Amino acid sequence: MKQNLFNIGSDYLKLMDQIQEADGEITEELAEQLKINEAQLQGKSIAYLSVIKSVEAFNMQIDDEIKRLQQMKKTRTNLIGRLKDRLLEAVNLFGEFTSGTHTFGTRKSSSIEVEDVNGLPKEFKVVKVTEQADKTALKEAIKRGEVIEGVELVEKLNLKIS
């Protein structure tokens, strides 16, 4: 019967309960079961690690593919820009023209270009303010013993594989 880590852990806890009930005495049978339990844990842990490494490698391949596709999109976007510039040059040189069912011409538009935002009068500026917690300062304050309402230091256990 294949066991997952939960079942292996559950079996281990049952064995520990049996040992505790026997006032810490480990019979040959319990010792053998502990060995089997440890071997199952070792095997299952290696299997889990293998799956983790495989999925991480696949995620790296996905990241590489995303980068490749983003570069491909950027190249194609640049091509579109250059082709539109060539068409605009042709319209500027020859004037409006029709080719097939398409008419190529120009239209006027306007946009504002600002050299120095700081030099503008206040009524022509928009100030955007974003607030976020200074987690480093908060952590240091809590470690010094300060109590800050709505903030708590949470200790976490993270998996370390070495």
C-alpha positions as CSV (number, residue, x, y, z in Angstrom):
1,M,0.0,0.0,0.0
2,K,1.4,3.4,-1.0
3,Q,1.3,6.0,1.7
4,N,1.4,9.8,1.4
5,L,3.2,12.0,3.9
6,F,0.1,12.6,5.9
7,N,-0.5,8.8,6.5
8,I,3.2,8.3,7.2
9,G,3.0,11.1,9.8
10,S,-0.2,9.7,11.3
11,D,1.4,6.2,11.6
12,Y,4.4,7.7,13.2
13,L,2.3,9.6,15.8
14,K,0.4,6.3,16.6
15,L,3.8,4.6,17.1
16,M,4.9,7.4,19.4
17,D,1.6,7.0,21.4
18,Q,2.3,3.3,21.7
19,I,5.8,3.9,23.0
20,Q,4.5,6.5,25.4
21,E,1.9,4.1,26.7
22,A,4.6,1.5,27.2
23,D,6.5,4.0,29.4
24,G,9.1,4.6,26.7
25,E,9.9,1.0,26.3
26,I,10.5,0.1,22.6
27,T,9.8,-3.5,21.7
28,E,11.4,-5.2,18.8
29,E,8.1,-5.0,16.9
30,L,7.9,-1.2,17.5
31,A,11.5,-0.7,16.6
32,E,10.9,-2.5,13.3
33,Q,7.8,-0.4,12.6
34,L,9.8,2.8,13.3
35,K,12.4,1.6,10.8
36,I,9.8,0.9,8.2
37,N,8.1,4.3,8.9
38,E,11.4,6.1,8.5
39,A,12.2,4.3,5.3
40,Q,8.7,5.2,3.9
41,L,9.3,8.9,4.9
42,Q,12.7,8.9,3.2
43,G,11.3,7.4,0.0
44,K,8.3,9.6,-0.1
45,S,10.3,12.7,0.6
46,I,12.6,12.0,-2.3
47,A,9.6,11.4,-4.5
48,Y,8.1,14.7,-3.5
49,L,11.4,16.5,-4.1
50,S,11.6,14.9,-7.5
51,V,8.1,16.3,-8.4
52,I,9.0,19.7,-7.0
53,K,12.2,19.8,-9.1
54,S,10.3,18.7,-12.2
55,V,7.6,21.3,-11.7
56,E,10.1,24.0,-11.0
57,A,12.0,23.1,-14.2
58,F,8.8,23.2,-16.2
59,N,8.0,26.7,-14.7
60,M,11.4,27.9,-15.8
61,Q,10.6,26.6,-19.3
62,I,7.3,28.5,-19.2
63,D,9.2,31.7,-18.0
64,D,11.7,31.3,-20.9
65,E,8.8,30.8,-23.4
66,I,7.0,33.9,-22.0
67,K,10.3,35.9,-22.5
68,R,10.6,34.6,-26.0
69,L,7.0,35.4,-26.9
70,Q,7.4,38.9,-25.4
71,Q,10.5,39.5,-27.5
72,M,8.7,38.3,-30.6
73,K,5.8,40.6,-29.8
74,K,8.1,43.5,-29.3
75,T,9.8,42.8,-32.6
76,R,6.5,42.7,-34.4
77,T,5.3,45.8,-32.7
78,N,8.4,47.6,-33.8
79,L,7.9,46.3,-37.4
80,I,4.3,47.7,-37.4
81,G,5.6,51.1,-36.2
82,R,8.3,51.2,-39.0
83,L,5.7,50.1,-41.7
84,K,3.3,52.8,-40.5
85,D,6.1,55.4,-40.6
86,R,6.9,54.4,-44.2
87,L,3.3,54.7,-45.2
88,L,3.1,58.2,-43.5
89,E,6.3,59.2,-45.5
90,A,4.6,58.0,-48.7
91,V,1.4,60.0,-47.9
92,N,3.5,63.1,-47.1
93,L,5.4,62.7,-50.3
94,F,2.6,61.8,-52.7
95,G,-0.5,63.1,-50.9
96,E,-3.6,61.1,-50.1
97,F,-4.0,58.0,-52.3
98,T,-6.2,55.0,-52.7
99,S,-5.0,51.4,-53.1
100,G,-7.7,48.8,-53.6
101,T,-10.4,49.5,-51.1
102,H,-8.1,51.4,-48.7
103,T,-7.4,55.2,-48.7
104,F,-4.2,56.3,-47.2
105,G,-4.1,59.9,-45.8
106,T,-3.4,61.8,-42.7
107,R,-5.4,63.3,-39.9
108,K,-4.4,66.0,-37.5
109,S,-4.1,65.4,-33.8
110,S,-2.5,67.2,-30.9
111,S,-0.7,66.2,-27.8
112,I,1.0,68.0,-24.9
113,E,4.7,67.4,-24.3
114,V,6.0,68.7,-20.9
115,E,9.7,69.2,-20.5
116,D,9.8,69.9,-16.8
117,V,6.8,69.0,-14.6
118,N,8.5,70.8,-11.6
119,G,8.5,74.1,-13.5
120,L,4.7,74.1,-14.0
121,P,2.3,76.2,-11.9
122,K,0.5,74.2,-9.2
123,E,-2.9,74.3,-11.0
124,F,-1.4,72.4,-13.9
125,K,0.0,69.5,-11.8
126,V,-1.6,66.4,-10.4
127,V,0.0,64.9,-7.3
128,K,-0.4,61.2,-6.9
129,V,0.3,59.8,-3.4
130,T,0.5,56.2,-2.5
131,E,1.0,54.9,1.0
132,Q,2.4,51.6,2.0
133,A,3.6,50.1,5.3
134,D,7.3,50.4,6.0
135,K,7.5,46.7,7.0
136,T,11.2,46.9,7.9
137,A,10.7,49.7,10.4
138,L,7.6,48.0,11.8
139,K,9.5,44.8,12.3
140,E,12.3,46.5,14.1
141,A,9.9,48.4,16.3
142,I,8.0,45.3,17.3
143,K,11.2,43.5,18.0
144,R,12.2,46.4,20.4
145,G,8.9,45.7,22.2
146,E,6.8,48.5,20.8
147,V,3.0,47.7,20.5
148,I,1.5,49.0,17.3
149,E,-2.2,48.6,16.9
150,G,-3.2,46.4,13.9
151,V,0.3,45.1,13.4
152,E,1.7,41.8,14.6
153,L,4.9,39.9,13.9
154,V,4.0,36.5,12.5
155,E,6.6,33.7,12.6
156,K,6.5,31.3,9.7
157,L,8.1,28.0,8.9
158,N,9.3,27.7,5.4
159,L,10.6,24.5,3.8
160,K,14.4,24.4,3.5
161,I,15.8,21.8,1.2
162,S,19.6,21.5,1.2
